[in-house]
Amino acid sequence: MPHDILGGSGASTARHRAAGPPGPGPLQAKADRLNARYKHHSATAVIRAALTDPDAGRIALVSSFGAESVVLLHLAAMVDRTLPVLFIDTQMLFAKTLVYQAEVAERLGLSNVQVIRASDAVLRAEDPDGTLHQRDTDACCALRKTRPLQKALRGFDGWITGRKRFQSGSRATLDFFEVEDLTGRIKVNPLAHWAPGDVRAYMEENRLPRHPLLARGYPSIGCAPCTSPVAPGEDPRAGRWRGQSKDECGIHFVDGKLVRKGENA
């Protein structure tokens, strides 16, 4: 069963705790070694490396249980079903996402899903009427996603994401391993080189359950108020914060700065 973590506390298992982040220099050197070591490896091998290679440290997987999340979760489950999986419940998600999250976790046998959310006290203080997203989407994302996740990640040296190069221009040059200098963590992108056809084929070949909103034109799924269907030919993330110059929720930002090594820096 998932564990609720109000405000995003660290992991509960001692084997995944981190003593403290290394400096930016050593961290970049570790990421460089990992990218060189696993450059031509499969996504499964990259996940296994993230969990076992000393250069990677203690790792969690962060998942939105969105449109394509089941692929990464399935790959991770084949390596280690006890891997900490952090699921951020913004309390503004589609109801179908919450149902899907529970179904996928049970089907894949994921035994360490941790539900991350902002505390009720913080929400009452900063967004008492639940309309912050209408006035300031960045502030809403920080309140409901970024800050709770950063607190939850304090117990880890790095985290696994489902980001892929094809998803948007800002992700076009993703590496398997990148650094977050401001946090002292390594970010792992096992699916960085996958194409849309690879994702669909993997889901079909492994008979993985599809998010129910995919059939309704949602190739990228976030919070209900800020996600809209995407027309044929549009960028897959065009439905996220439509009409705004924003295509990231903020979990790949720290203190307002985009943390992106090996991309378009």
Backbone as CSV, one residue per row, in Angstrom:
resi,resn,N_x,N_y,N_z,CA_x,CA_y,CA_z,C_x,C_y,C_z
1,MET,0.837,-1.191,0.000,0.000,0.000,0.000,0.878,1.248,0.000
2,PRO,0.415,2.336,-0.622,1.191,3.562,-0.619,1.291,4.138,0.776
3,HIS,2.401,4.850,1.036,2.589,5.532,2.301,2.412,7.026,2.059
4,ASP,1.537,7.681,2.830,1.357,9.120,2.690,2.485,9.854,3.392
5,ILE,3.033,10.862,2.724,4.095,11.668,3.303,3.675,13.118,3.202
6,LEU,3.130,13.675,4.268,2.684,15.056,4.252,3.886,15.979,4.284
7,GLY,3.916,16.897,3.344,5.025,17.829,3.290,6.259,17.237,2.666
8,GLY,6.260,15.920,2.422,7.373,15.317,1.707,8.549,14.997,2.579
9,SER,8.416,14.159,3.594,9.553,13.754,4.403,10.387,12.747,3.648
10,GLY,11.531,12.387,4.183,12.459,11.496,3.500,11.991,10.067,3.520
11,ALA,12.764,9.178,2.893,12.405,7.771,2.807,12.526,7.105,4.165
12,SER,11.805,6.017,4.315,11.773,5.355,5.610,12.820,4.271,5.748
13,THR,13.362,3.777,4.687,14.285,2.659,4.761,15.715,3.145,4.845
14,ALA,16.468,2.580,5.780,17.829,3.051,6.031,18.739,2.846,4.849
15,ARG,18.503,1.805,4.074,19.430,1.522,2.987,19.358,2.547,1.869
16,HIS,18.312,3.394,1.864,18.183,4.407,0.828,18.502,5.802,1.341
17,ARG,19.004,5.926,2.589,19.301,7.243,3.119,20.664,7.721,2.645
18,ALA,20.770,9.030,2.441,22.029,9.633,2.012,22.661,10.372,3.171
19,ALA,23.966,10.315,3.251,24.689,11.021,4.300,24.729,12.511,4.029
20,GLY,24.750,12.908,2.771,24.819,14.323,2.428,25.292,14.480,1.011
21,PRO,24.877,15.528,0.320,25.225,15.685,-1.088,26.682,16.044,-1.293
22,PRO,27.315,15.514,-2.344,28.684,15.905,-2.667,28.679,17.266,-3.331
23,GLY,29.835,17.837,-3.500,29.935,19.134,-4.155,29.685,19.000,-5.638
24,PRO,29.419,20.120,-6.316,29.110,20.102,-7.752,30.197,19.467,-8.596
25,GLY,31.467,19.715,-8.265,32.568,19.159,-9.047,32.569,17.647,-9.055
26,PRO,32.642,17.029,-7.883,32.590,15.561,-7.820,31.313,14.984,-8.401
27,LEU,30.212,15.681,-8.233,28.948,15.190,-8.762,28.975,15.125,-10.280
28,GLN,29.475,16.163,-10.929,29.559,16.163,-12.382,30.494,15.065,-12.875
29,ALA,31.578,14.862,-12.136,32.509,13.798,-12.504,31.833,12.430,-12.426
30,LYS,31.003,12.235,-11.409,30.266,10.974,-11.293,29.299,10.799,-12.459
31,ALA,28.578,11.862,-12.792,27.631,11.772,-13.904,28.363,11.472,-15.207
32,ASP,29.496,12.099,-15.411,30.281,11.860,-16.621,30.738,10.410,-16.692
33,ARG,31.198,9.868,-15.559,31.636,8.469,-15.538,30.468,7.537,-15.831
34,LEU,29.332,7.818,-15.241,28.157,6.971,-15.464,27.705,7.019,-16.917
35,ASN,27.691,8.208,-17.509,27.294,8.315,-18.919,28.268,7.583,-19.826
36,ALA,29.543,7.656,-19.521,30.535,6.944,-20.331,30.403,5.436,-20.141
37,ARG,30.128,5.025,-18.927,30.068,3.601,-18.588,28.840,2.922,-19.200
38,TYR,27.714,3.654,-19.271,26.459,3.044,-19.705,25.901,3.678,-20.976
39,LYS,26.759,4.312,-21.737,26.348,5.051,-22.927,25.512,4.223,-23.889
40,HIS,25.884,2.988,-24.117,25.202,2.154,-25.105,24.333,1.075,-24.461
41,HIS,23.958,1.268,-23.215,23.175,0.266,-22.511,21.675,0.516,-22.670
42,SER,20.914,-0.498,-22.328,19.454,-0.405,-22.410,18.902,0.363,-21.218
43,ALA,17.620,0.710,-21.298,16.970,1.402,-20.192,17.004,0.560,-18.916
44,THR,16.777,-0.749,-19.056,16.817,-1.625,-17.884,18.195,-1.619,-17.248
45,ALA,19.234,-1.655,-18.075,20.604,-1.633,-17.557,20.909,-0.316,-16.859
46,VAL,20.370,0.773,-17.385,20.587,2.080,-16.754,19.904,2.127,-15.394
47,ILE,18.689,1.579,-15.303,18.006,1.532,-14.008,18.788,0.673,-13.022
48,ARG,19.239,-0.488,-13.478,20.014,-1.369,-12.600,21.299,-0.678,-12.153
49,ALA,21.919,0.055,-13.070,23.135,0.790,-12.719,22.839,1.864,-11.680
50,ALA,21.704,2.549,-11.848,21.339,3.595,-10.903,21.166,3.043,-9.494
51,LEU,20.708,1.780,-9.400,20.437,1.185,-8.100,21.628,0.459,-7.510
52,THR,22.645,0.161,-8.330,23.756,-0.649,-7.836,25.123,-0.010,-7.997
53,ASP,25.291,0.914,-8.931,26.609,1.501,-9.164,26.950,2.464,-8.019
54,PRO,28.110,2.320,-7.390,28.482,3.212,-6.286,28.482,4.687,-6.672
55,ASP,28.737,4.989,-7.931,28.744,6.385,-8.356,27.350,7.010,-8.338
56,ALA,26.313,6.186,-8.382,24.950,6.716,-8.416,24.412,7.041,-7.034
57,GLY,24.813,6.273,-6.038,24.329,6.521,-4.682,22.945,5.942,-4.441
58,ARG,22.238,6.522,-3.489,20.901,6.036,-3.109,19.861,6.741,-3.961
59,ILE,18.978,5.954,-4.592,18.101,6.467,-5.646,16.639,6.155,-5.354
60,ALA,15.771,7.109,-5.692,14.323,6.895,-5.695,13.823,7.113,-7.120
61,LEU,12.642,6.608,-7.412,11.989,6.872,-8.693,10.828,7.825,-8.431
62,VAL,10.749,8.883,-9.229,9.651,9.839,-9.108,8.715,9.636,-10.288
63,SER,7.439,9.402,-10.008,6.492,9.120,-11.081,5.201,9.908,-10.891
64,SER,4.688,10.420,-12.007,3.391,11.097,-12.002,2.246,10.121,-12.248
65,PHE,2.581,8.861,-12.595,1.587,7.876,-13.019,0.720,8.488,-14.121
66,GLY,1.412,9.167,-15.048,0.743,9.841,-16.148,0.660,8.983,-17.390
67,ALA,0.676,9.649,-18.542,0.373,8.991,-19.811,1.315,7.829,-20.138
68,GLU,2.601,7.998,-19.881,3.580,6.978,-20.269,4.328,6.399,-19.074
69,SER,3.913,6.759,-17.883,4.660,6.384,-16.690,4.779,4.885,-16.485
70,VAL,3.787,4.133,-16.943,3.766,2.698,-16.692,4.968,1.995,-17.312
71,VAL,5.533,2.559,-18.381,6.706,1.938,-19.017,7.888,1.947,-18.062
72,LEU,8.215,3.112,-17.528,9.333,3.212,-16.590,9.064,2.403,-15.332
73,LEU,7.849,2.437,-14.841,7.512,1.691,-13.634,7.643,0.187,-13.861
74,HIS,7.249,-0.287,-15.036,7.379,-1.706,-15.352,8.843,-2.115,-15.424
75,LEU,9.657,-1.290,-16.080,11.086,-1.573,-16.163,11.715,-1.617,-14.773
76,ALA,11.346,-0.660,-13.930,11.902,-0.602,-12.580,11.447,-1.801,-11.750
77,ALA,10.188,-2.196,-11.907,9.668,-3.327,-11.145,10.410,-4.615,-11.470
78,MET,10.869,-4.739,-12.704,11.626,-5.937,-13.087,13.005,-5.959,-12.443
79,VAL,13.498,-4.796,-12.047,14.812,-4.709,-11.402,14.682,-4.812,-9.884
80,ASP,13.742,-4.047,-9.303,13.601,-4.027,-7.849,12.217,-3.471,-7.475
81,ARG,11.330,-4.335,-7.049,9.976,-3.896,-6.698,9.922,-3.135,-5.385
82,THR,11.024,-3.157,-4.617,11.057,-2.413,-3.358,11.642,-1.012,-3.534
83,LEU,11.996,-0.669,-4.748,12.526,0.670,-5.020,11.538,1.729,-4.540
84,PRO,11.985,2.739,-3.789,11.062,3.811,-3.397,10.515,4.539,-4.620
85,VAL,9.197,4.593,-4.736,8.523,5.310,-5.821,7.774,6.479,-5.195
86,LEU,8.179,7.684,-5.540,7.560,8.889,-4.985,6.499,9.392,-5.958
87,PHE,5.276,9.427,-5.490,4.140,9.899,-6.286,3.615,11.186,-5.670
88,ILE,3.674,12.281,-6.434,3.249,13.575,-5.913,1.762,13.764,-6.166
89,ASP,1.002,13.788,-5.104,-0.437,14.056,-5.194,-0.646,15.545,-4.937
90,THR,-0.864,16.302,-5.987,-1.052,17.738,-5.849,-2.428,18.086,-5.297
91,GLN,-3.277,17.092,-5.182,-4.670,17.263,-4.784,-5.467,18.072,-5.809
92,MET,-4.896,18.143,-7.025,-5.604,18.720,-8.163,-5.493,17.804,-9.376
93,LEU,-5.137,16.558,-9.137,-4.997,15.603,-10.229,-6.367,15.143,-10.711
94,PHE,-6.387,14.607,-11.943,-7.601,13.976,-12.437,-7.936,12.778,-11.540
95,ALA,-9.212,12.571,-11.275,-9.622,11.402,-10.491,-9.149,10.116,-11.158
96,LYS,-9.144,10.106,-12.484,-8.710,8.916,-13.218,-7.228,8.624,-12.973
97,THR,-6.419,9.656,-12.721,-5.010,9.434,-12.426,-4.841,8.735,-11.083
98,LEU,-5.618,9.124,-10.100,-5.526,8.506,-8.775,-5.935,7.031,-8.829
99,VAL,-6.980,6.735,-9.577,-7.413,5.339,-9.734,-6.345,4.538,-10.477
100,TYR,-5.812,5.134,-11.524,-4.781,4.477,-12.336,-3.535,4.210,-11.497
101,GLN,-3.162,5.158,-10.662,-1.978,4.990,-9.806,-2.117,3.749,-8.928
102,ALA,-3.250,3.607,-8.301,-3.473,2.466,-7.418,-3.463,1.154,-8.197
103,GLU,-4.092,1.150,-9.362,-4.166,-0.071,-10.164,-2.789,-0.496,-10.673
104,VAL,-2.007,0.472,-11.165,-0.682,0.145,-11.701,0.245,-0.351,-10.600
105,ALA,0.245,0.323,-9.454,1.115,-0.090,-8.352,0.800,-1.520,-7.924
106,GLU,-0.479,-1.873,-7.852,-0.864,-3.223,-7.457,-0.483,-4.241,-8.520
107,ARG,-0.733,-3.909,-9.764,-0.442,-4.854,-10.848,1.055,-5.138,-10.966
108,LEU,1.886,-4.118,-10.781,3.336,-4.298,-10.923,4.004,-4.783,-9.640
109,GLY,3.255,-4.846,-8.548,3.816,-5.319,-7.290,4.777,-4.339,-6.646
110,LEU,4.579,-3.053,-6.896,5.442,-2.035,-6.303,5.098,-1.905,-4.821
111,SER,6.048,-2.241,-3.955,5.753,-2.338,-2.529,6.186,-1.126,-1.718
112,ASN,6.759,-0.108,-2.385,7.272,1.039,-1.632,6.856,2.357,-2.298
113,VAL,5.569,2.448,-2.646,5.045,3.691,-3.211,4.774,4.664,-2.068
114,GLN,5.329,5.861,-2.178,5.174,6.872,-1.142,4.454,8.081,-1.736
115,VAL,3.292,8.396,-1.199,2.493,9.507,-1.705,2.963,10.797,-1.049
116,ILE,3.395,11.730,-1.893,3.940,13.003,-1.424,2.908,14.093,-1.647
117,ARG,2.659,14.902,-0.630,1.745,16.031,-0.813,2.089,17.134,0.177
118,ALA,1.669,18.348,-0.166,1.820,19.465,0.754,0.886,19.262,1.947
119,SER,1.298,19.733,3.094,0.471,19.569,4.287,-0.764,20.462,4.209
120,ASP,-1.795,20.070,4.924,-3.013,20.872,4.954,-2.745,22.277,5.492
121,ALA,-1.862,22.374,6.480,-1.559,23.682,7.068,-0.923,24.617,6.045
122,VAL,-0.013,24.078,5.239,0.650,24.897,4.221,-0.352,25.302,3.145
123,LEU,-1.215,24.382,2.745,-2.220,24.708,1.736,-3.190,25.773,2.247
124,ARG,-3.585,25.671,3.499,-4.492,26.684,4.055,-3.834,28.057,4.083
125,ALA,-2.538,28.075,4.349,-1.829,29.352,4.456,-1.578,29.991,3.089
126,GLU,-1.288,29.176,2.073,-0.849,29.724,0.793,-1.877,29.627,-0.334
127,ASP,-2.839,28.724,-0.190,-3.859,28.580,-1.234,-5.176,28.160,-0.591
128,PRO,-5.726,29.011,0.294,-6.891,28.610,1.085,-8.135,28.290,0.267
129,ASP,-8.291,28.949,-0.893,-9.497,28.708,-1.693,-9.227,27.865,-2.934
130,GLY,-7.981,27.359,-3.065,-7.652,26.481,-4.190,-7.646,27.153,-5.543
131,THR,-7.405,28.447,-5.581,-7.416,29.181,-6.859,-6.051,29.739,-7.235
132,LEU,-5.009,29.359,-6.520,-3.681,29.908,-6.811,-3.273,29.645,-8.253
133,HIS,-3.665,28.495,-8.793,-3.284,28.153,-10.168,-3.862,29.141,-11.184
134,GLN,-4.954,29.820,-10.821,-5.559,30.797,-11.729,-4.785,32.111,-11.750
135,ARG,-4.054,32.383,-10.674,-3.319,33.642,-10.561,-1.834,33.482,-10.865
136,ASP,-1.254,32.355,-10.466,0.194,32.177,-10.592,0.493,30.683,-10.663
137,THR,0.596,30.167,-11.884,0.810,28.717,-12.037,2.161,28.282,-11.478
138,ASP,3.175,29.124,-11.601,4.487,28.758,-11.060,4.430,28.605,-9.544
139,ALA,3.753,29.529,-8.884,3.637,29.456,-7.430,2.846,28.226,-7.011
140,CYS,1.810,27.900,-7.787,1.004,26.726,-7.475,1.826,25.449,-7.627
141,CYS,2.598,25.352,-8.699,3.457,24.178,-8.909,4.497,24.063,-7.798
142,ALA,5.051,25.206,-7.381,6.043,25.179,-6.304,5.416,24.689,-5.001
143,LEU,4.225,25.176,-4.705,3.529,24.813,-3.474,3.155,23.346,-3.447
144,ARG,2.593,22.862,-4.544,1.988,21.534,-4.543,2.899,20.429,-5.070
145,LYS,3.983,20.800,-5.779,4.847,19.776,-6.364,6.304,19.938,-5.969
146,THR,6.888,21.088,-6.316,8.328,21.242,-6.183,8.797,21.132,-4.738
147,ARG,8.197,21.896,-3.863,8.658,21.899,-2.477,8.420,20.570,-1.767
148,PRO,7.236,19.958,-1.908,7.063,18.637,-1.287,8.047,17.593,-1.821
149,LEU,8.324,17.643,-3.137,9.257,16.666,-3.699,10.671,16.893,-3.190
150,GLN,11.105,18.151,-3.138,12.464,18.417,-2.667,12.643,17.942,-1.227
151,LYS,11.614,18.095,-0.405,11.704,17.587,0.967,11.804,16.069,0.972
152,ALA,11.013,15.431,0.126,11.031,13.965,0.077,12.364,13.432,-0.424
153,LEU,13.010,14.177,-1.296,14.264,13.720,-1.890,15.479,13.967,-1.002
154,ARG,15.281,14.598,0.147,16.421,14.851,1.028,17.088,13.558,1.495
155,GLY,16.362,12.466,1.459,16.944,11.192,1.879,17.645,10.432,0.775
156,PHE,17.842,11.055,-0.388,18.398,10.340,-1.538,19.531,11.126,-2.200
157,ASP,20.404,10.373,-2.883,21.487,10.985,-3.658,21.035,11.336,-5.070
158,GLY,19.920,10.769,-5.516,19.458,11.024,-6.876,18.073,10.447,-7.085
159,TRP,17.550,10.675,-8.294,16.206,10.178,-8.589,16.061,9.842,-10.056
160,ILE,15.190,8.883,-10.324,14.931,8.398,-11.675,13.691,9.090,-12.214
161,THR,13.778,9.594,-13.438,12.647,10.263,-14.078,12.270,9.539,-15.371
162,GLY,11.103,9.863,-15.894,10.649,9.280,-17.153,10.813,10.222,-18.326
163,ARG,11.616,11.265,-18.190,11.760,12.243,-19.259,12.427,11.645,-20.499
164,LYS,12.013,12.163,-21.655,12.519,11.673,-22.939,12.848,12.856,-23.836
165,ARG,13.769,12.647,-24.739,14.205,13.743,-25.605,13.097,14.279,-26.496
166,PHE,12.181,13.421,-26.911,11.177,13.862,-27.884,10.082,14.720,-27.260
167,GLN,10.021,14.812,-25.933,8.880,15.444,-25.293,8.812,16.952,-25.483
168,SER,9.931,17.622,-25.552,9.934,19.066,-25.784,11.338,19.502,-26.135
169,GLY,11.439,20.722,-26.674,12.743,21.231,-27.074,13.726,21.313,-25.934
170,SER,13.233,21.612,-24.727,14.125,21.747,-23.581,14.723,20.413,-23.144
171,ARG,14.200,19.297,-23.679,14.710,17.983,-23.302,15.452,17.299,-24.452
172,ALA,15.742,18.051,-25.502,16.223,17.462,-26.748,17.593,16.790,-26.646
173,THR,18.385,17.124,-25.649,19.726,16.539,-25.553,19.960,15.870,-24.207
174,LEU,18.914,15.325,-23.628,19.033,14.644,-22.337,20.051,13.516,-22.393
175,ASP,20.828,13.376,-21.329,21.692,12.224,-21.136,21.031,11.263,-20.158
176,PHE,21.579,10.053,-20.061,21.074,9.112,-19.071,21.245,9.659,-17.654
177,PHE,22.391,10.277,-17.403,22.691,10.799,-16.079,23.026,12.281,-16.192
178,GLU,22.393,13.100,-15.357,22.687,14.523,-15.330,22.787,14.969,-13.880
179,VAL,23.201,16.202,-13.675,23.441,16.670,-12.316,22.516,17.813,-11.948
180,GLU,22.230,17.884,-10.660,21.556,19.037,-10.076,22.559,19.676,-9.121
181,ASP,23.280,20.637,-9.612,24.339,21.236,-8.807,23.817,21.836,-7.511
182,LEU,22.628,22.449,-7.561,22.113,23.151,-6.394,21.616,22.214,-5.302
183,THR,21.313,20.971,-5.665,20.831,20.017,-4.666,21.861,18.949,-4.340
184,GLY,22.870,18.787,-5.176,23.833,17.730,-4.945,23.290,16.357,-5.259
185,ARG,22.428,16.271,-6.279,21.844,14.983,-6.657,22.105,14.669,-8.126
186,ILE,22.070,13.374,-8.432,22.123,12.909,-9.814,20.700,12.582,-10.254
187,LYS,20.370,12.973,-11.470,19.062,12.666,-12.038,19.265,11.645,-13.162
188,VAL,18.463,10.599,-13.149,18.628,9.477,-14.072,17.446,9.451,-15.039
189,ASN,17.746,9.390,-16.338,16.719,9.403,-17.386,16.860,8.156,-18.263
190,PRO,16.409,6.990,-17.795,16.619,5.744,-18.546,15.979,5.736,-19.926
191,LEU,14.900,6.508,-20.107,14.169,6.510,-21.375,14.548,7.685,-22.260
192,ALA,15.648,8.338,-21.972,16.026,9.566,-22.685,16.019,9.391,-24.195
193,HIS,16.477,8.247,-24.681,16.638,8.047,-26.125,15.452,7.334,-26.778
194,TRP,14.412,7.056,-26.029,13.265,6.362,-26.608,12.446,7.309,-27.474
195,ALA,11.905,6.771,-28.552,11.013,7.519,-29.438,9.567,7.180,-29.069
196,PRO,8.608,7.990,-29.540,7.199,7.684,-29.229,6.796,6.268,-29.632
197,GLY,7.300,5.807,-30.765,6.977,4.453,-31.207,7.515,3.395,-30.276
198,ASP,8.675,3.646,-29.659,9.243,2.699,-28.697,8.332,2.555,-27.486
199,VAL,7.811,3.680,-27.022,6.933,3.665,-25.851,5.664,2.872,-26.156
200,ARG,5.050,3.164,-27.301,3.811,2.457,-27.664,4.061,0.970,-27.833
201,ALA,5.154,0.622,-28.503,5.460,-0.787,-28.742,5.697,-1.534,-27.431
202,TYR,6.409,-0.898,-26.511,6.686,-1.553,-25.232,5.395,-1.790,-24.456
203,MET,4.514,-0.806,-24.465,3.246,-0.952,-23.755,2.411,-2.082,-24.350
204,GLU,2.406,-2.162,-25.684,1.622,-3.209,-26.345,2.227,-4.584,-26.128
205,GLU,3.540,-4.687,-26.275,4.201,-5.987,-26.143,4.067,-6.548,-24.729
206,ASN,4.039,-5.672,-23.750,3.953,-6.122,-22.359,2.536,-6.006,-21.793
207,ARG,1.587,-5.641,-22.668,0.178,-5.543,-22.293,-0.014,-4.698,-21.038
208,LEU,0.617,-3.549,-21.051,0.541,-2.658,-19.897,-0.718,-1.800,-19.971
209,PRO,-1.319,-1.532,-18.845,-2.557,-0.726,-18.837,-2.271,0.722,-19.231
210,ARG,-3.101,1.265,-20.085,-2.946,2.642,-20.537,-3.732,3.582,-19.631
211,HIS,-3.176,4.761,-19.422,-3.924,5.772,-18.673,-5.209,6.060,-19.437
212,PRO,-6.356,6.065,-18.780,-7.630,6.233,-19.495,-7.752,7.555,-20.249
213,LEU,-6.996,8.573,-19.876,-7.099,9.862,-20.560,-6.337,9.899,-21.885
214,LEU,-5.489,8.906,-22.120,-4.767,8.853,-23.398,-5.738,8.785,-24.567
215,ALA,-6.774,7.989,-24.421,-7.753,7.823,-25.500,-8.569,9.079,-25.738
216,ARG,-8.499,10.015,-24.818,-9.259,11.255,-24.948,-8.373,12.427,-25.394
217,GLY,-7.154,12.104,-25.883,-6.302,13.139,-26.453,-5.373,13.827,-25.480
218,TYR,-5.005,13.135,-24.404,-4.084,13.695,-23.415,-2.769,12.907,-23.436
219,PRO,-1.802,13.262,-24.295,-0.530,12.537,-24.318,0.398,12.911,-23.174
220,SER,0.118,14.019,-22.494,0.885,14.443,-21.324,-0.129,14.904,-20.288
221,ILE,-0.071,14.309,-19.088,-1.149,14.508,-18.117,-0.595,15.061,-16.812
222,GLY,-1.107,16.212,-16.411,-0.726,16.810,-15.146,-1.956,17.055,-14.300
223,CYS,-2.020,18.229,-13.687,-3.183,18.593,-12.881,-4.359,18.929,-13.794
224,ALA,-5.549,18.621,-13.327,-6.747,18.813,-14.148,-6.952,20.257,-14.605
225,PRO,-6.776,21.267,-13.751,-7.044,22.638,-14.203,-6.060,23.145,-15.253
226,CYS,-4.882,22.538,-15.327,-3.825,23.060,-16.198,-3.455,22.111,-17.330
227,THR,-4.306,21.129,-17.622,-4.039,20.166,-18.683,-5.237,20.112,-19.623
228,SER,-4.963,20.201,-20.929,-6.029,20.145,-21.933,-5.661,19.136,-23.016
229,PRO,-6.631,18.680,-23.792,-6.335,17.736,-24.874,-5.404,18.369,-25.914
230,VAL,-4.690,17.505,-26.646,-3.740,17.945,-27.673,-4.258,17.517,-29.040
231,ALA,-4.222,18.425,-29.988,-4.687,18.132,-31.340,-3.624,17.354,-32.113
232,PRO,-4.024,16.581,-33.131,-3.043,15.864,-33.955,-2.015,16.831,-34.542
233,GLY,-0.747,16.462,-34.458,0.328,17.292,-34.987,0.916,18.274,-33.997
234,GLU,0.246,18.487,-32.864,0.782,19.376,-31.842,1.887,18.678,-31.053
235,ASP,2.738,19.483,-30.420,3.727,18.958,-29.486,2.995,18.186,-28.388
236,PRO,3.522,17.021,-27.967,2.838,16.220,-26.955,2.553,16.974,-25.657
237,ARG,3.355,17.999,-25.370,3.164,18.746,-24.131,2.427,20.071,-24.359
238,ALA,1.844,20.233,-25.545,1.141,21.479,-25.850,-0.070,21.703,-24.951
239,GLY,-0.611,20.638,-24.407,-1.775,20.769,-23.552,-1.459,21.116,-22.113
240,ARG,-0.186,21.223,-21.777,0.205,21.592,-20.418,0.360,23.101,-20.346
241,TRP,-0.394,23.734,-19.476,-0.367,25.195,-19.299,-0.548,25.907,-20.648
242,ARG,-1.551,25.477,-21.392,-1.784,26.016,-22.731,-1.914,27.542,-22.685
243,GLY,-1.255,28.179,-23.650,-1.303,29.626,-23.757,-0.285,30.348,-22.895
244,GLN,0.539,29.593,-22.159,1.556,30.208,-21.314,2.945,29.800,-21.793
245,SER,3.923,30.624,-21.499,5.311,30.305,-21.859,5.900,29.431,-20.761
246,LYS,5.355,28.248,-20.638,5.722,27.325,-19.553,5.514,25.908,-20.057
247,ASP,6.534,25.055,-19.924,6.335,23.666,-20.314,6.926,22.687,-19.308
248,GLU,7.289,23.191,-18.128,7.771,22.339,-17.054,7.031,22.720,-15.778
249,CYS,6.679,21.725,-14.970,5.916,22.002,-13.759,6.762,22.643,-12.679
250,GLY,8.075,22.413,-12.736,8.939,22.991,-11.719,9.757,21.977,-10.961
251,ILE,9.444,20.680,-11.062,10.227,19.709,-10.304,11.631,19.566,-10.871
252,HIS,11.855,20.094,-12.068,13.206,20.101,-12.621,13.842,21.475,-12.463
253,PHE,13.296,22.259,-11.521,13.845,23.556,-11.156,14.194,23.520,-9.669
254,VAL,15.186,24.308,-9.288,15.533,24.471,-7.878,15.716,25.954,-7.614
255,ASP,14.982,26.471,-6.641,15.038,27.903,-6.329,14.770,28.751,-7.556
256,GLY,13.831,28.282,-8.402,13.455,29.058,-9.573,14.377,28.909,-10.756
257,LYS,15.411,28.091,-10.637,16.370,27.924,-11.724,16.217,26.548,-12.348
258,LEU,16.227,26.489,-13.679,16.113,25.212,-14.365,17.388,24.420,-14.171
259,VAL,17.246,23.216,-13.624,18.398,22.358,-13.399,18.515,21.424,-14.578
260,ARG,19.415,21.749,-15.495,19.494,20.972,-16.724,20.933,20.893,-17.200
261,LYS,21.651,19.901,-16.764,23.005,19.667,-17.255,22.919,18.664,-18.389
262,GLY,23.691,18.890,-19.450,23.690,17.980,-20.575,22.525,18.218,-21.514
263,GLU,21.735,19.285,-21.311,20.665,19.600,-22.220,21.057,20.852,-22.996
264,ASN,20.284,21.887,-22.839,20.546,23.091,-23.606,21.221,24.157,-22.772
265,ALA,22.066,23.765,-21.865,22.728,24.718,-20.965,23.669,25.623,-21.748
